[in-house]
């Protein structure tokens, strides 16, 4: 995935994929992910198994909507 690409992030808290994020940087540990709503980085790099390209599906909502 590339910097700036919209992604979904898996959250074990609600066992769901959440949208509203983008790739901020690519690092050996995975990805630095930025929240699109306020530009904040998540506190730690996110493993590549917990990030996927944004799925463009009708009616999909974020786990945090």
mmCIF file as gemmi writes it, N, C-alpha and C atoms, coordinates in Angstrom:
data_model
loop_
_atom_site.group_PDB
_atom_site.id
_atom_site.type_symbol
_atom_site.label_atom_id
_atom_site.label_alt_id
_atom_site.label_comp_id
_atom_site.label_asym_id
_atom_site.label_entity_id
_atom_site.label_seq_id
_atom_site.pdbx_PDB_ins_code
_atom_site.Cartn_x
_atom_site.Cartn_y
_atom_site.Cartn_z
_atom_site.occupancy
_atom_site.B_iso_or_equiv
_atom_site.pdbx_formal_charge
_atom_site.auth_seq_id
_atom_site.auth_asym_id
_atom_site.pdbx_PDB_model_num
ATOM 1 N N . UNK Axp A 1 ? 0.837 -1.179 0 1 0 ? 1 A 1
ATOM 2 C CA . UNK Axp A 1 ? 0 0 0 1 0 ? 1 A 1
ATOM 3 C C . UNK Axp A 1 ? 0.878 1.236 0 1 0 ? 1 A 1
ATOM 4 N N . UNK Axp A 2 ? 0.326 2.307 -0.479 1 0 ? 2 A 1
ATOM 5 C CA . UNK Axp A 2 ? 1.087 3.542 -0.65 1 0 ? 2 A 1
ATOM 6 C C . UNK Axp A 2 ? 0.666 4.615 0.346 1 0 ? 2 A 1
ATOM 7 N N . UNK Axp A 3 ? 1.575 5.535 0.625 1 0 ? 3 A 1
ATOM 8 C CA . UNK Axp A 3 ? 1.284 6.67 1.494 1 0 ? 3 A 1
ATOM 9 C C . UNK Axp A 3 ? 0.103 7.457 0.914 1 0 ? 3 A 1
ATOM 10 N N . UNK Axp A 4 ? -0.837 7.797 1.779 1 0 ? 4 A 1
ATOM 11 C CA . UNK Axp A 4 ? -2.029 8.53 1.377 1 0 ? 4 A 1
ATOM 12 C C . UNK Axp A 4 ? -3.203 7.651 0.98 1 0 ? 4 A 1
ATOM 13 N N . UNK Axp A 5 ? -2.967 6.351 0.835 1 0 ? 5 A 1
ATOM 14 C CA . UNK Axp A 5 ? -4.032 5.436 0.419 1 0 ? 5 A 1
ATOM 15 C C . UNK Axp A 5 ? -5.058 5.261 1.542 1 0 ? 5 A 1
ATOM 16 N N . UNK Axp A 6 ? -6.36 5.408 1.236 1 0 ? 6 A 1
ATOM 17 C CA . UNK Axp A 6 ? -7.396 5.156 2.242 1 0 ? 6 A 1
ATOM 18 C C . UNK Axp A 6 ? -7.416 3.672 2.596 1 0 ? 6 A 1
ATOM 19 N N . UNK Axp A 7 ? -7.546 3.386 3.886 1 0 ? 7 A 1
ATOM 20 C CA . UNK Axp A 7 ? -7.542 1.999 4.352 1 0 ? 7 A 1
ATOM 21 C C . UNK Axp A 7 ? -8.582 1.791 5.449 1 0 ? 7 A 1
ATOM 22 N N . UNK Axp A 8 ? -8.829 0.525 5.731 1 0 ? 8 A 1
ATOM 23 C CA . UNK Axp A 8 ? -9.602 0.108 6.885 1 0 ? 8 A 1
ATOM 24 C C . UNK Axp A 8 ? -8.625 -0.523 7.866 1 0 ? 8 A 1
ATOM 25 N N . UNK Axp A 9 ? -8.898 -0.356 9.152 1 0 ? 9 A 1
ATOM 26 C CA . UNK Axp A 9 ? -8.043 -0.894 10.204 1 0 ? 9 A 1
ATOM 27 C C . UNK Axp A 9 ? -8.882 -1.847 11.048 1 0 ? 9 A 1
ATOM 28 N N . UNK Axp A 10 ? -8.328 -3.032 11.323 1 0 ? 10 A 1
ATOM 29 C CA . UNK Axp A 10 ? -9.035 -3.997 12.16 1 0 ? 10 A 1
ATOM 30 C C . UNK Axp A 10 ? -8.926 -3.588 13.618 1 0 ? 10 A 1
ATOM 31 N N . UNK Axp A 11 ? -10.046 -3.6 14.303 1 0 ? 11 A 1
ATOM 32 C CA . UNK Axp A 11 ? -10.058 -3.304 15.728 1 0 ? 11 A 1
ATOM 33 C C . UNK Axp A 11 ? -10.637 -4.499 16.477 1 0 ? 11 A 1
ATOM 34 N N . UNK Axp A 12 ? -9.816 -5.119 17.294 1 0 ? 12 A 1
ATOM 35 C CA . UNK Axp A 12 ? -10.246 -6.283 18.066 1 0 ? 12 A 1
ATOM 36 C C . UNK Axp A 12 ? -11.301 -5.902 19.098 1 0 ? 12 A 1
ATOM 37 N N . UNK Axp A 13 ? -11.309 -4.64 19.521 1 0 ? 13 A 1
ATOM 38 C CA . UNK Axp A 13 ? -12.25 -4.175 20.54 1 0 ? 13 A 1
ATOM 39 C C . UNK Axp A 13 ? -13.693 -4.461 20.132 1 0 ? 13 A 1
ATOM 40 N N . UNK Axp A 14 ? -14.011 -4.225 18.86 1 0 ? 14 A 1
ATOM 41 C CA . UNK Axp A 14 ? -15.36 -4.49 18.36 1 0 ? 14 A 1
ATOM 42 C C . UNK Axp A 14 ? -15.379 -5.597 17.31 1 0 ? 14 A 1
ATOM 43 N N . UNK Axp A 15 ? -14.216 -6.246 17.099 1 0 ? 15 A 1
ATOM 44 C CA . UNK Axp A 15 ? -14.084 -7.343 16.132 1 0 ? 15 A 1
ATOM 45 C C . UNK Axp A 15 ? -14.633 -6.943 14.763 1 0 ? 15 A 1
ATOM 46 N N . UNK Axp A 16 ? -14.144 -5.811 14.251 1 0 ? 16 A 1
ATOM 47 C CA . UNK Axp A 16 ? -14.627 -5.3 12.973 1 0 ? 16 A 1
ATOM 48 C C . UNK Axp A 16 ? -13.543 -4.457 12.308 1 0 ? 16 A 1
ATOM 49 N N . UNK Axp A 17 ? -13.744 -4.199 11.024 1 0 ? 17 A 1
ATOM 50 C CA . UNK Axp A 17 ? -12.869 -3.299 10.267 1 0 ? 17 A 1
ATOM 51 C C . UNK Axp A 17 ? -13.463 -1.908 10.306 1 0 ? 17 A 1
ATOM 52 N N . UNK Axp A 18 ? -12.639 -0.905 10.587 1 0 ? 18 A 1
ATOM 53 C CA . UNK Axp A 18 ? -13.086 0.488 10.669 1 0 ? 18 A 1
ATOM 54 C C . UNK Axp A 18 ? -12.482 1.288 9.517 1 0 ? 18 A 1
ATOM 55 N N . UNK Axp A 19 ? -13.289 2.091 8.864 1 0 ? 19 A 1
ATOM 56 C CA . UNK Axp A 19 ? -12.803 2.962 7.794 1 0 ? 19 A 1
ATOM 57 C C . UNK Axp A 19 ? -12.472 4.329 8.369 1 0 ? 19 A 1
ATOM 58 N N . UNK Axp A 20 ? -12.004 5.229 7.508 1 0 ? 20 A 1
ATOM 59 C CA . UNK Axp A 20 ? -11.684 6.581 7.959 1 0 ? 20 A 1
ATOM 60 C C . UNK Axp A 20 ? -10.216 6.773 8.277 1 0 ? 20 A 1
ATOM 61 N N . UNK Axp A 21 ? -9.363 5.93 7.694 1 0 ? 21 A 1
ATOM 62 C CA . UNK Axp A 21 ? -7.926 6 7.942 1 0 ? 21 A 1
ATOM 63 C C . UNK Axp A 21 ? -7.183 6.043 6.617 1 0 ? 21 A 1
ATOM 64 N N . UNK Axp A 22 ? -5.913 6.448 6.677 1 0 ? 22 A 1
ATOM 65 C CA . UNK Axp A 22 ? -5.048 6.425 5.495 1 0 ? 22 A 1
ATOM 66 C C . UNK Axp A 22 ? -3.633 6.084 5.932 1 0 ? 22 A 1
ATOM 67 N N . UNK Axp A 23 ? -2.86 5.593 4.981 1 0 ? 23 A 1
ATOM 68 C CA . UNK Axp A 23 ? -1.465 5.248 5.246 1 0 ? 23 A 1
ATOM 69 C C . UNK Axp A 23 ? -0.659 6.54 5.361 1 0 ? 23 A 1
ATOM 70 N N . UNK Axp A 24 ? 0.049 6.709 6.48 1 0 ? 24 A 1
ATOM 71 C CA . UNK Axp A 24 ? 0.898 7.881 6.689 1 0 ? 24 A 1
ATOM 72 C C . UNK Axp A 24 ? 2.348 7.577 6.341 1 0 ? 24 A 1
ATOM 73 N N . UNK Axp A 25 ? 2.782 6.336 6.571 1 0 ? 25 A 1
ATOM 74 C CA . UNK Axp A 25 ? 4.165 5.943 6.277 1 0 ? 25 A 1
ATOM 75 C C . UNK Axp A 25 ? 4.241 4.423 6.266 1 0 ? 25 A 1
ATOM 76 N N . UNK Axp A 26 ? 5.21 3.91 5.533 1 0 ? 26 A 1
ATOM 77 C CA . UNK Axp A 26 ? 5.47 2.483 5.475 1 0 ? 26 A 1
ATOM 78 C C . UNK Axp A 26 ? 6.776 2.234 6.22 1 0 ? 26 A 1
ATOM 79 N N . UNK Axp A 27 ? 6.747 1.33 7.2 1 0 ? 27 A 1
ATOM 80 C CA . UNK Axp A 27 ? 7.914 1.022 8.035 1 0 ? 27 A 1
ATOM 81 C C . UNK Axp A 27 ? 8.067 -0.495 8.123 1 0 ? 27 A 1
ATOM 82 N N . UNK Axp A 28 ? 9.228 -0.979 8.568 1 0 ? 28 A 1
ATOM 83 C CA . UNK Axp A 28 ? 9.42 -2.434 8.646 1 0 ? 28 A 1
ATOM 84 C C . UNK Axp A 28 ? 8.359 -3.158 9.496 1 0 ? 28 A 1
ATOM 85 N N . UNK Axp A 29 ? 7.821 -2.486 10.512 1 0 ? 29 A 1
ATOM 86 C CA . UNK Axp A 29 ? 6.809 -3.101 11.384 1 0 ? 29 A 1
ATOM 87 C C . UNK Axp A 29 ? 5.426 -3.159 10.738 1 0 ? 29 A 1
ATOM 88 N N . UNK Axp A 30 ? 5.233 -2.423 9.662 1 0 ? 30 A 1
ATOM 89 C CA . UNK Axp A 30 ? 3.932 -2.364 8.987 1 0 ? 30 A 1
ATOM 90 C C . UNK Axp A 30 ? 3.668 -0.967 8.464 1 0 ? 30 A 1
ATOM 91 N N . UNK Axp A 31 ? 2.678 -0.283 9.044 1 0 ? 31 A 1
ATOM 92 C CA . UNK Axp A 31 ? 2.28 1.034 8.557 1 0 ? 31 A 1
ATOM 93 C C . UNK Axp A 31 ? 1.994 1.979 9.72 1 0 ? 31 A 1
ATOM 94 N N . UNK Axp A 32 ? 2.396 3.234 9.546 1 0 ? 32 A 1
ATOM 95 C CA . UNK Axp A 32 ? 1.866 4.299 10.398 1 0 ? 32 A 1
ATOM 96 C C . UNK Axp A 32 ? 0.558 4.694 9.744 1 0 ? 32 A 1
ATOM 97 N N . UNK Axp A 33 ? -0.492 4.717 10.545 1 0 ? 33 A 1
ATOM 98 C CA . UNK Axp A 33 ? -1.833 4.992 10.032 1 0 ? 33 A 1
ATOM 99 C C . UNK Axp A 33 ? -2.331 6.295 10.637 1 0 ? 33 A 1
ATOM 100 N N . UNK Axp A 34 ? -2.962 7.112 9.792 1 0 ? 34 A 1
ATOM 101 C CA . UNK Axp A 34 ? -3.496 8.421 10.204 1 0 ? 34 A 1
ATOM 102 C C . UNK Axp A 34 ? -5.02 8.381 10.131 1 0 ? 34 A 1
ATOM 103 N N . UNK Axp A 35 ? -5.664 8.939 11.142 1 0 ? 35 A 1
ATOM 104 C CA . UNK Axp A 35 ? -7.117 9.095 11.139 1 0 ? 35 A 1
ATOM 105 C C . UNK Axp A 35 ? -7.447 10.271 10.219 1 0 ? 35 A 1
ATOM 106 N N . UNK Axp A 36 ? -8.319 10.066 9.255 1 0 ? 36 A 1
ATOM 107 C CA . UNK Axp A 36 ? -8.645 11.118 8.288 1 0 ? 36 A 1
ATOM 108 C C . UNK Axp A 36 ? -9.439 12.257 8.921 1 0 ? 36 A 1
ATOM 109 N N . UNK Axp A 37 ? -10.213 11.983 9.941 1 0 ? 37 A 1
ATOM 110 C CA . UNK Axp A 37 ? -11.079 13.016 10.512 1 0 ? 37 A 1
ATOM 111 C C . UNK Axp A 37 ? -10.308 14.158 11.148 1 0 ? 37 A 1
ATOM 112 N N . UNK Axp A 38 ? -9.181 13.855 11.799 1 0 ? 38 A 1
ATOM 113 C CA . UNK Axp A 38 ? -8.431 14.917 12.473 1 0 ? 38 A 1
ATOM 114 C C . UNK Axp A 38 ? -6.93 14.887 12.194 1 0 ? 38 A 1
ATOM 115 N N . UNK Axp A 39 ? -6.484 13.953 11.357 1 0 ? 39 A 1
ATOM 116 C CA . UNK Axp A 39 ? -5.074 13.889 10.993 1 0 ? 39 A 1
ATOM 117 C C . UNK Axp A 39 ? -4.17 13.253 12.032 1 0 ? 39 A 1
ATOM 118 N N . UNK Axp A 40 ? -4.741 12.723 13.107 1 0 ? 40 A 1
ATOM 119 C CA . UNK Axp A 40 ? -3.932 12.116 14.168 1 0 ? 40 A 1
ATOM 120 C C . UNK Axp A 40 ? -3.389 10.758 13.747 1 0 ? 40 A 1
ATOM 121 N N . UNK Axp A 41 ? -2.127 10.507 14.115 1 0 ? 41 A 1
ATOM 122 C CA . UNK Axp A 41 ? -1.539 9.191 13.888 1 0 ? 41 A 1
ATOM 123 C C . UNK Axp A 41 ? -1.983 8.253 14.993 1 0 ? 41 A 1
ATOM 124 N N . UNK Axp A 42 ? -2.185 6.985 14.647 1 0 ? 42 A 1
ATOM 125 C CA . UNK Axp A 42 ? -2.406 5.987 15.68 1 0 ? 42 A 1
ATOM 126 C C . UNK Axp A 42 ? -1.125 5.883 16.497 1 0 ? 42 A 1
ATOM 127 N N . UNK Axp A 43 ? -1.214 5.459 17.762 1 0 ? 43 A 1
ATOM 128 C CA . UNK Axp A 43 ? -0.061 5.548 18.659 1 0 ? 43 A 1
ATOM 129 C C . UNK Axp A 43 ? 1.124 4.659 18.315 1 0 ? 43 A 1
ATOM 130 N N . UNK Axp A 44 ? 0.907 3.591 17.564 1 0 ? 44 A 1
ATOM 131 C CA . UNK Axp A 44 ? 1.982 2.66 17.207 1 0 ? 44 A 1
ATOM 132 C C . UNK Axp A 44 ? 1.82 2.236 15.762 1 0 ? 44 A 1
ATOM 133 N N . UNK Axp A 45 ? 2.897 1.778 15.117 1 0 ? 45 A 1
ATOM 134 C CA . UNK Axp A 45 ? 2.736 1.211 13.774 1 0 ? 45 A 1
ATOM 135 C C . UNK Axp A 45 ? 1.741 0.05 13.814 1 0 ? 45 A 1
ATOM 136 N N . UNK Axp A 46 ? 1.006 -0.109 12.73 1 0 ? 46 A 1
ATOM 137 C CA . UNK Axp A 46 ? -0.01 -1.141 12.619 1 0 ? 46 A 1
ATOM 138 C C . UNK Axp A 46 ? 0.49 -2.242 11.703 1 0 ? 46 A 1
ATOM 139 N N . UNK Axp A 47 ? 0.386 -3.479 12.161 1 0 ? 47 A 1
ATOM 140 C CA . UNK Axp A 47 ? 0.826 -4.642 11.389 1 0 ? 47 A 1
ATOM 141 C C . UNK Axp A 47 ? 0.075 -4.722 10.065 1 0 ? 47 A 1
ATOM 142 N N . UNK Axp A 48 ? 0.74 -5.245 9.052 1 0 ? 48 A 1
ATOM 143 C CA . UNK Axp A 48 ? 0.095 -5.351 7.738 1 0 ? 48 A 1
ATOM 144 C C . UNK Axp A 48 ? -1.107 -6.297 7.747 1 0 ? 48 A 1
ATOM 145 N N . UNK Axp A 49 ? -1.236 -7.171 8.738 1 0 ? 49 A 1
ATOM 146 C CA . UNK Axp A 49 ? -2.419 -8.041 8.795 1 0 ? 49 A 1
ATOM 147 C C . UNK Axp A 49 ? -3.628 -7.324 9.385 1 0 ? 49 A 1
ATOM 148 N N . UNK Axp A 50 ? -3.415 -6.125 9.938 1 0 ? 50 A 1
ATOM 149 C CA . UNK Axp A 50 ? -4.516 -5.352 10.531 1 0 ? 50 A 1
ATOM 150 C C . UNK Axp A 50 ? -4.888 -4.12 9.71 1 0 ? 50 A 1
ATOM 151 N N . UNK Axp A 51 ? -4.38 -4.051 8.49 1 0 ? 51 A 1
ATOM 152 C CA . UNK Axp A 51 ? -4.686 -2.931 7.588 1 0 ? 51 A 1
ATOM 153 C C . UNK Axp A 51 ? -5.036 -3.515 6.224 1 0 ? 51 A 1
ATOM 154 N N . UNK Axp A 52 ? -6.1 -2.995 5.623 1 0 ? 52 A 1
ATOM 155 C CA . UNK Axp A 52 ? -6.45 -3.437 4.263 1 0 ? 52 A 1
ATOM 156 C C . UNK Axp A 52 ? -6.942 -2.234 3.464 1 0 ? 52 A 1
ATOM 157 N N . UNK Axp A 53 ? -6.831 -2.308 2.141 1 0 ? 53 A 1
ATOM 158 C CA . UNK Axp A 53 ? -7.341 -1.198 1.32 1 0 ? 53 A 1
ATOM 159 C C . UNK Axp A 53 ? -8.819 -0.976 1.597 1 0 ? 53 A 1
ATOM 160 N N . UNK Axp A 54 ? -9.251 0.26 1.513 1 0 ? 54 A 1
ATOM 161 C CA . UNK Axp A 54 ? -10.642 0.609 1.756 1 0 ? 54 A 1
ATOM 162 C C . UNK Axp A 54 ? -11.534 -0.15 0.788 1 0 ? 54 A 1
ATOM 163 N N . UNK Axp A 55 ? -12.522 -0.829 1.321 1 0 ? 55 A 1
ATOM 164 C CA . UNK Axp A 55 ? -13.495 -1.549 0.506 1 0 ? 55 A 1
ATOM 165 C C . UNK Axp A 55 ? -14.605 -0.59 0.123 1 0 ? 55 A 1
ATOM 166 N N . UNK Axp A 56 ? -14.843 -0.43 -1.149 1 0 ? 56 A 1
ATOM 167 C CA . UNK Axp A 56 ? -15.91 0.465 -1.619 1 0 ? 56 A 1
ATOM 168 C C . UNK Axp A 56 ? -17.186 -0.345 -1.779 1 0 ? 56 A 1
ATOM 169 N N . UNK Axp A 57 ? -17.937 -0.431 -0.676 1 0 ? 57 A 1
ATOM 170 C CA . UNK Axp A 57 ? -19.191 -1.188 -0.669 1 0 ? 57 A 1
ATOM 171 C C . UNK Axp A 57 ? -20.32 -0.247 -0.298 1 0 ? 57 A 1
ATOM 172 N N . UNK Axp A 58 ? -21.416 -0.394 -0.962 1 0 ? 58 A 1
ATOM 173 C CA . UNK Axp A 58 ? -22.577 0.413 -0.628 1 0 ? 58 A 1
ATOM 174 C C . UNK Axp A 58 ? -23.099 0.068 0.759 1 0 ? 58 A 1
ATOM 175 N N . UNK Axp A 59 ? -23.393 1.077 1.558 1 0 ? 59 A 1
ATOM 176 C CA . UNK Axp A 59 ? -23.982 0.862 2.861 1 0 ? 59 A 1
ATOM 177 C C . UNK Axp A 59 ? -22.993 0.501 3.95 1 0 ? 59 A 1
ATOM 178 N N . UNK Axp A 60 ? -21.71 0.426 3.637 1 0 ? 60 A 1
ATOM 179 C CA . UNK Axp A 60 ? -20.716 0.079 4.649 1 0 ? 60 A 1
ATOM 180 C C . UNK Axp A 60 ? -20.536 1.258 5.597 1 0 ? 60 A 1
ATOM 181 N N . UNK Axp A 61 ? -20.465 0.953 6.872 1 0 ? 61 A 1
ATOM 182 C CA . UNK Axp A 61 ? -20.2 2.022 7.835 1 0 ? 61 A 1
ATOM 183 C C . UNK Axp A 61 ? -19.045 1.633 8.703 1 0 ? 61 A 1
ATOM 184 N N . UNK Axp A 62 ? -18.402 2.601 9.258 1 0 ? 62 A 1
ATOM 185 C CA . UNK Axp A 62 ? -17.26 2.393 10.138 1 0 ? 62 A 1
ATOM 186 C C . UNK Axp A 62 ? -17.714 1.791 11.453 1 0 ? 62 A 1
ATOM 187 N N . UNK Axp A 63 ? -16.829 1.055 12.079 1 0 ? 63 A 1
ATOM 188 C CA . UNK Axp A 63 ? -17.122 0.506 13.404 1 0 ? 63 A 1
ATOM 189 C C . UNK Axp A 63 ? -17.256 1.633 14.425 1 0 ? 63 A 1
ATOM 190 N N . UNK Axp A 64 ? -16.757 2.829 14.083 1 0 ? 64 A 1
ATOM 191 C CA . UNK Axp A 64 ? -16.788 3.951 15.013 1 0 ? 64 A 1
ATOM 192 C C . UNK Axp A 64 ? -17.752 5.043 14.588 1 0 ? 64 A 1
ATOM 193 N N . UNK Axp A 65 ? -18.655 4.764 13.653 1 0 ? 65 A 1
ATOM 194 C CA . UNK Axp A 65 ? -19.646 5.773 13.239 1 0 ? 65 A 1
ATOM 195 C C . UNK Axp A 65 ? -20.684 5.971 14.302 1 0 ? 65 A 1
